Amino acid sequence: MPALIIHGGAGRARTVAGQEAIKASLAQIADAAWAMVLDGAQAVEVAIASARLLEDDPLFNAGLGSKLQSDGVARLSAALMDGTRERFSGVINVEGLLNPILLCEHLQTQRDRVLAGEGALARARMLGLAEGDVITEAARANWRAALEGETGTIGAVVCDTRGDIAAATSTGGRGMETIGRVSDSATVAGNFASPSAGVSCTGIGEDIVDGALAARLVAAVDAGQPLAEAASNLENKMRARGWMAGVISLDSGCQWSAIHTTDVMYWTAMDADGLHQFNFRDVP
């Protein structure tokens, strides 16, 4: 049987009401993605569709509702990796693009597969991708108060009915960062896949890059470690180094894992046993 796992960021726990809203949204998106999987869609298609739905939901820090950098501008980044073809594409710090994951989809077919800033926006306009204001009033309020926010990044990892794997990740960044700071999400540290496994990361981007977390976990599974063992070893490494991050992953046997060293990571998985979701933290 196939499987999929999605996340809506990692960081500080929100209120119970906030967590309920996130849980409900993730379940709805997972249900829609699962229907695609059972209908025979390819892993990469489902990963893109899942990421797009997450980008469209202002609850999450990606697409609509993205955090603002220190100058009050939202600069979005995303990545897509087709594990079967071992092909990566990415978008870095693009402004005003509602669904950067769709540009990543296009770049899968291009020679230049990672675009940044103005070049990324120019390509998006050439393709006619939807533009708009991704900044919500909540994001503006956080920026005015110089808040980094409570969660960051969305992601999806899918193993389809053929055992093929794809991973997608999208983010508005940490919030209040230096202008032009590059997130891990558009690197192989934050989003990576092979025929053996796929990974999407969330959390503190610099920690994710320091640990090369996504590539490190996939490499361990490629080398023959069971996913559960590889993920447990990685979590121990993260704790020993003080790396604050969350990691979702799947292998070609459609086994999945969700680990984090942050207060919470918001995730939902679907497999033959049904729906699985994160546990609430006890927050008023």
C-alpha positions as CSV (number, residue, x, y, z in Angstrom):
1,M,0.0,0.0,0.0
2,P,1.1,3.6,-0.6
3,A,1.5,6.3,2.0
4,L,1.9,10.0,2.4
5,I,2.9,12.4,5.1
6,I,2.5,16.2,5.2
7,H,3.6,18.9,7.7
8,G,2.5,22.4,8.6
9,G,5.7,23.5,10.3
10,A,7.6,23.1,13.6
11,G,8.3,25.4,16.4
12,R,6.4,26.7,19.5
13,A,3.1,25.2,20.2
14,R,0.0,27.3,19.5
15,T,-3.1,27.4,21.6
16,V,-5.4,24.4,21.7
17,A,-7.8,26.2,19.4
18,G,-4.9,27.0,17.0
19,Q,-3.8,23.4,17.0
20,E,-7.3,22.2,16.4
21,A,-7.5,24.4,13.3
22,I,-4.2,23.2,12.0
23,K,-5.1,19.5,12.7
24,A,-8.4,19.9,10.7
25,S,-6.7,21.6,7.8
26,L,-4.0,19.0,7.6
27,A,-6.5,16.2,7.7
28,Q,-8.6,17.7,4.9
29,I,-5.5,18.2,2.7
30,A,-4.2,14.7,3.4
31,D,-7.7,13.3,2.5
32,A,-7.6,15.1,-0.9
33,A,-4.0,13.9,-1.5
34,W,-4.8,10.4,-0.5
35,A,-7.7,10.2,-3.0
36,M,-5.2,11.2,-5.7
37,V,-2.8,8.4,-4.6
38,L,-5.6,5.8,-4.6
39,D,-6.7,7.0,-8.1
40,G,-3.2,6.1,-9.4
41,A,-1.6,9.6,-9.5
42,Q,2.2,9.8,-9.5
43,A,4.0,10.7,-6.3
44,V,5.4,13.9,-7.8
45,E,1.9,15.0,-8.8
46,V,0.5,14.4,-5.3
47,A,3.4,16.1,-3.6
48,I,2.8,19.2,-5.8
49,A,-0.9,19.2,-5.2
50,S,-0.4,18.8,-1.4
51,A,2.1,21.6,-1.2
52,R,-0.2,23.9,-3.3
53,L,-3.1,23.3,-0.9
54,L,-0.9,24.0,2.0
55,E,0.4,27.2,0.3
56,D,-3.2,28.3,-0.2
57,D,-4.1,28.0,3.5
58,P,-3.1,31.2,5.5
59,L,-2.7,29.1,8.6
60,F,0.7,28.1,7.3
61,N,3.9,30.0,6.6
62,A,4.0,29.3,2.9
63,G,2.3,31.0,0.0
64,L,-0.6,33.0,1.4
65,G,0.2,34.0,5.0
66,S,4.0,33.9,4.6
67,K,6.2,35.7,7.2
68,L,7.9,38.9,6.4
69,Q,11.6,39.7,6.3
70,S,13.0,42.6,8.3
71,D,12.1,45.1,5.6
72,G,8.4,44.0,5.6
73,V,8.6,42.1,2.3
74,A,7.6,38.4,1.9
75,R,10.1,36.4,0.0
76,L,9.1,32.8,-0.7
77,S,11.2,29.7,-1.3
78,A,10.2,26.2,-2.4
79,A,11.7,22.9,-3.7
80,L,10.5,19.8,-5.4
81,M,12.4,16.5,-5.8
82,D,11.3,13.6,-7.9
83,G,13.0,10.7,-6.2
84,T,12.5,8.3,-9.1
85,R,14.5,10.5,-11.5
86,E,16.6,12.0,-8.6
87,R,15.8,15.5,-10.0
88,F,15.7,18.6,-7.8
89,S,14.2,22.0,-8.6
90,G,13.9,25.1,-6.5
91,V,12.8,28.7,-6.1
92,I,14.6,31.1,-3.8
93,N,13.2,34.4,-2.4
94,V,10.6,35.1,-5.0
95,E,8.1,38.0,-4.3
96,G,4.4,38.0,-5.0
97,L,4.0,34.5,-6.3
98,L,1.0,32.7,-4.8
99,N,2.2,29.1,-5.4
100,P,6.0,28.9,-5.8
101,I,5.7,25.1,-5.9
102,L,4.2,25.4,-9.3
103,L,7.3,27.2,-10.6
104,C,9.3,24.3,-9.1
105,E,7.1,21.9,-11.1
106,H,8.0,23.8,-14.3
107,L,11.7,23.9,-13.5
108,Q,11.8,20.1,-13.3
109,T,11.9,20.1,-17.1
110,Q,14.5,22.9,-17.5
111,R,18.3,23.0,-17.7
112,D,18.5,25.7,-15.0
113,R,16.5,24.2,-12.2
114,V,17.0,26.6,-9.3
115,L,16.0,30.2,-9.8
116,A,16.1,33.1,-7.4
117,G,14.5,36.5,-6.9
118,E,13.8,38.5,-10.1
119,G,14.7,35.7,-12.4
120,A,12.3,33.4,-10.7
121,L,9.5,36.0,-10.9
122,A,10.2,36.7,-14.5
123,R,9.9,33.0,-15.4
124,A,6.7,32.7,-13.4
125,R,5.2,35.7,-15.3
126,M,6.3,34.1,-18.6
127,L,4.3,31.0,-17.5
128,G,1.3,33.0,-16.4
129,L,1.4,31.7,-12.8
130,A,-0.9,33.5,-10.4
131,E,0.6,36.5,-8.6
132,G,-0.9,38.4,-5.7
133,D,-0.4,39.8,-2.2
134,V,0.6,36.9,0.0
135,I,0.8,39.0,3.2
136,T,-2.1,38.6,5.6
137,E,-3.0,41.0,8.4
138,A,-1.7,38.5,10.9
139,A,1.7,38.5,9.2
140,R,1.8,42.3,9.1
141,A,0.9,42.4,12.8
142,N,3.7,40.0,13.6
143,W,6.2,42.1,11.5
144,R,5.1,45.3,13.3
145,A,5.7,43.6,16.6
146,A,9.0,42.1,15.3
147,L,7.8,38.6,15.9
148,E,9.4,35.6,14.2
149,G,6.2,33.6,14.4
150,E,5.2,30.2,15.8
151,T,5.6,27.8,12.9
152,G,7.4,27.7,9.6
153,T,7.4,25.9,6.3
154,I,5.1,23.2,4.8
155,G,6.0,20.0,3.2
156,A,4.8,16.7,1.7
157,V,6.4,13.4,1.0
158,V,4.5,10.8,-1.0
159,C,5.1,7.1,-1.9
160,D,2.6,6.2,-4.6
161,T,1.1,2.8,-5.7
162,R,4.2,2.1,-7.8
163,G,6.6,2.7,-4.8
164,D,7.8,5.9,-6.4
165,I,8.7,8.8,-4.0
166,A,8.6,12.6,-4.3
167,A,9.1,15.4,-1.8
168,A,8.0,19.0,-1.8
169,T,8.7,21.9,0.6
170,S,7.6,25.5,0.6
171,T,8.2,28.4,3.1
172,G,7.9,32.1,3.8
173,G,11.1,31.9,5.8
174,R,11.9,32.5,9.5
175,G,10.4,35.9,9.7
176,M,12.3,39.2,10.5
177,E,15.4,37.8,9.0
178,T,18.1,39.7,7.1
179,I,17.0,40.8,3.7
180,G,17.8,38.1,1.2
181,R,18.5,35.4,3.7
182,V,18.2,32.0,2.0
183,S,16.0,29.3,3.6
184,D,17.0,25.6,3.8
185,S,13.8,24.7,2.0
186,A,15.2,25.3,-1.5
187,T,18.3,23.2,-0.8
188,V,18.9,19.5,-0.5
189,A,19.4,20.0,3.2
190,G,15.7,20.7,3.6
191,N,14.1,18.7,0.7
192,F,15.5,15.6,-0.8
193,A,14.4,12.3,-2.3
194,S,15.8,9.2,-4.0
195,P,14.3,5.9,-5.2
196,S,14.7,4.7,-1.6
197,A,13.3,7.6,0.6
198,G,12.1,11.1,0.6
199,V,12.3,13.9,3.3
200,S,10.9,17.3,4.0
201,C,12.3,19.4,6.8
202,T,11.0,22.4,8.9
203,G,12.4,24.4,11.8
204,I,15.5,26.5,12.1
205,G,16.9,26.7,8.6
206,E,20.5,27.2,9.6
207,D,20.3,24.1,11.9
208,I,18.9,22.1,9.0
209,V,21.7,23.2,6.7
210,D,24.3,22.5,9.3
211,G,23.1,19.0,9.7
212,A,22.2,18.4,6.0
213,L,19.2,16.7,7.5
214,A,17.2,15.7,4.5
215,A,20.1,14.5,2.4
216,R,21.7,12.8,5.5
217,L,18.5,10.8,6.2
218,V,18.0,9.7,2.6
219,A,21.7,8.7,2.4
220,A,21.3,6.5,5.4
221,V,18.3,4.7,3.9
222,D,20.1,4.4,0.6
223,A,22.9,2.7,2.4
224,G,20.6,0.1,3.8
225,Q,19.4,1.4,7.2
226,P,15.7,0.9,7.9
227,L,13.9,4.2,8.0
228,A,12.9,4.0,11.6
229,E,16.5,3.3,12.7
230,A,17.9,6.1,10.5
231,A,15.3,8.6,11.7
232,S,16.0,7.7,15.3
233,N,19.8,8.1,14.8
234,L,19.2,11.4,13.2
235,E,17.0,12.6,16.0
236,N,19.7,11.7,18.5
237,K,22.2,13.6,16.5
238,M,19.9,16.6,16.3
239,R,19.5,16.6,20.1
240,A,23.2,16.2,20.7
241,R,24.0,19.2,18.5
242,G,21.1,21.3,19.7
243,W,19.6,21.5,16.2
244,M,16.0,22.7,16.3
245,A,14.0,21.1,13.5
246,G,11.3,18.7,12.4
247,V,11.7,16.0,9.8
248,I,9.0,14.0,7.9
249,S,10.1,11.0,5.8
250,L,8.9,8.0,3.8
251,D,10.7,5.0,2.3
252,S,10.0,2.9,-0.8
253,G,8.2,0.4,1.4
254,C,5.8,3.2,2.4
255,Q,7.0,3.3,6.0
256,W,6.8,6.8,7.4
257,S,8.5,8.8,10.2
258,A,7.9,12.1,11.9
259,I,10.6,13.4,14.3
260,H,11.3,16.8,15.8
261,T,13.4,18.5,18.5
262,T,11.2,21.6,18.6
263,D,8.3,22.0,21.0
264,V,5.9,20.6,18.4
265,M,5.7,19.7,14.7
266,Y,2.3,19.7,13.0
267,W,2.0,16.6,10.7
268,T,-0.5,14.2,9.3
269,A,0.2,10.8,7.6
270,M,-2.1,8.5,5.6
271,D,-1.5,4.8,5.0
272,A,-3.3,1.6,4.8
273,D,-4.3,2.0,8.5
274,G,-5.9,5.4,7.9
275,L,-5.1,8.8,9.3
276,H,-2.3,9.5,11.8
277,Q,-1.7,13.0,13.4
278,F,0.4,14.9,15.8
279,N,-0.5,15.0,19.5
280,F,-1.5,18.3,21.1
281,R,0.8,20.1,23.4
282,D,-0.9,21.3,26.6
283,V,-1.1,25.0,25.8
284,P,-3.9,27.3,27.2
